[in-house]
Amino acid sequence: MLRLLIDENFTHQILRGVRSRLPELDFVLVRQIGLAGFEDPALLRWAARNGRIMLTHDINTMVPYANQLILMGESMGGVIVVPQQTPMGRAIKDLELVIVCHSQEEFRDRIEYLPL
Protein backbone atom coordinates (compact mmCIF):
# COMPACT_ATOMS: atom_id res chain seq x y z
CA MET A 1 0.00 0.00 0.00
CA LEU A 2 1.29 3.46 -0.89
CA ARG A 3 2.48 5.92 1.75
CA LEU A 4 1.16 9.42 1.02
CA LEU A 5 1.91 13.06 1.77
CA ILE A 6 -1.33 15.03 1.39
CA ASP A 7 -0.93 18.53 -0.06
CA GLU A 8 -2.54 21.31 1.93
CA ASN A 9 -4.94 22.11 -0.93
CA PHE A 10 -6.27 18.55 -1.18
CA THR A 11 -10.00 18.02 -0.56
CA HIS A 12 -10.47 16.33 2.80
CA GLN A 13 -13.81 14.84 1.73
CA ILE A 14 -11.95 12.72 -0.81
CA LEU A 15 -9.38 11.76 1.81
CA ARG A 16 -12.17 10.73 4.23
CA GLY A 17 -13.78 8.65 1.48
CA VAL A 18 -10.53 6.82 0.78
CA ARG A 19 -9.94 6.25 4.50
CA SER A 20 -13.42 4.77 4.87
CA ARG A 21 -12.44 2.17 2.24
CA LEU A 22 -8.85 1.79 3.44
CA PRO A 23 -8.76 2.37 7.21
CA GLU A 24 -5.09 1.35 7.30
CA LEU A 25 -4.14 4.14 4.86
CA ASP A 26 -0.67 5.50 5.70
CA PHE A 27 -0.69 9.27 5.16
CA VAL A 28 0.50 12.53 6.67
CA LEU A 29 -0.84 16.00 6.02
CA VAL A 30 1.51 18.80 4.98
CA ARG A 31 0.10 20.92 7.82
CA GLN A 32 0.54 18.07 10.30
CA ILE A 33 4.31 17.97 9.73
CA GLY A 34 4.83 21.74 9.83
CA LEU A 35 5.32 22.29 6.09
CA ALA A 36 2.22 24.41 5.40
CA GLY A 37 3.10 27.27 3.09
CA PHE A 38 6.33 25.66 1.88
CA GLU A 39 7.13 25.75 -1.83
CA ASP A 40 6.35 22.67 -3.91
CA PRO A 41 10.00 21.63 -4.47
CA ALA A 42 10.54 21.48 -0.68
CA LEU A 43 7.43 19.30 -0.30
CA LEU A 44 8.54 16.98 -3.10
CA ARG A 45 12.00 16.65 -1.57
CA TRP A 46 10.54 15.94 1.88
CA ALA A 47 8.26 13.29 0.37
CA ALA A 48 11.20 11.64 -1.42
CA ARG A 49 13.39 11.61 1.73
CA ASN A 50 10.55 10.15 3.78
CA GLY A 51 9.31 7.54 1.33
CA ARG A 52 6.01 9.24 0.52
CA ILE A 53 4.08 10.04 -2.64
CA MET A 54 2.56 13.52 -2.96
CA LEU A 55 -1.23 13.57 -3.38
CA THR A 56 -2.39 16.89 -4.80
CA HIS A 57 -4.91 18.80 -6.91
CA ASP A 58 -2.15 21.20 -8.02
CA ILE A 59 -1.49 20.61 -11.72
CA ASN A 60 -0.20 24.15 -12.37
CA THR A 61 2.87 24.19 -10.11
CA MET A 62 3.40 20.77 -8.51
CA VAL A 63 3.68 18.92 -11.84
CA PRO A 64 6.23 21.31 -13.42
CA TYR A 65 8.35 21.20 -10.25
CA ALA A 66 8.19 17.40 -10.16
CA ASN A 67 9.27 17.25 -13.80
CA GLN A 68 12.06 19.72 -13.08
CA LEU A 69 13.41 17.56 -10.24
CA ILE A 70 13.38 14.51 -12.50
CA LEU A 71 15.21 16.39 -15.27
CA MET A 72 17.83 17.56 -12.75
CA GLY A 73 18.42 13.92 -11.78
CA GLU A 74 17.00 14.40 -8.31
CA SER A 75 14.98 11.48 -7.01
CA MET A 76 11.29 12.23 -6.62
CA GLY A 77 8.97 9.95 -4.66
CA GLY A 78 6.09 10.38 -7.07
CA VAL A 79 2.98 12.49 -7.48
CA ILE A 80 -0.69 11.58 -7.82
CA VAL A 81 -2.72 14.41 -9.33
CA VAL A 82 -6.50 14.49 -8.90
CA PRO A 83 -7.97 17.44 -10.81
CA GLN A 84 -10.42 19.47 -8.69
CA GLN A 85 -13.24 18.89 -11.17
CA THR A 86 -13.01 15.08 -10.81
CA PRO A 87 -16.29 13.78 -9.37
CA MET A 88 -15.75 12.81 -5.74
CA GLY A 89 -16.93 9.20 -6.09
CA ARG A 90 -14.66 8.65 -9.07
CA ALA A 91 -11.68 10.21 -7.28
CA ILE A 92 -12.20 7.98 -4.23
CA LYS A 93 -12.61 4.82 -6.30
CA ASP A 94 -9.58 5.51 -8.51
CA LEU A 95 -7.39 6.50 -5.57
CA GLU A 96 -8.29 3.29 -3.78
CA LEU A 97 -7.23 1.25 -6.83
CA VAL A 98 -3.95 3.12 -7.25
CA ILE A 99 -3.07 2.94 -3.54
CA VAL A 100 -3.77 -0.78 -3.26
CA CYS A 101 -2.45 -1.97 -6.61
CA HIS A 102 0.91 -0.14 -6.79
CA SER A 103 4.13 -0.12 -4.83
CA GLN A 104 6.18 2.85 -3.63
CA GLU A 105 8.99 1.88 -5.99
CA GLU A 106 6.67 1.94 -9.02
CA PHE A 107 5.93 5.60 -8.30
CA ARG A 108 9.53 6.79 -8.04
CA ASP A 109 9.98 9.65 -10.53
CA ARG A 110 6.43 9.16 -11.81
CA ILE A 111 3.41 11.45 -12.11
CA GLU A 112 0.01 9.75 -12.23
CA TYR A 113 -3.10 11.64 -13.29
CA LEU A 114 -6.55 10.57 -12.15
CA PRO A 115 -9.17 9.65 -13.15
CA LEU A 116 -7.74 6.46 -14.56
Buried (B, 14 or more C-beta within 10 A) or exposed (E): EBBBBBBBEBBEEBBEBBBEEBEEBEBBBBEEBEBEEBEBBEBBBBBBEEBBBBBBBBBEEBBEBBBBBBEEEEEBBBBBBBEEEBEEEBBBBBBBEBBEEBEBEEBBBBBBBBEE
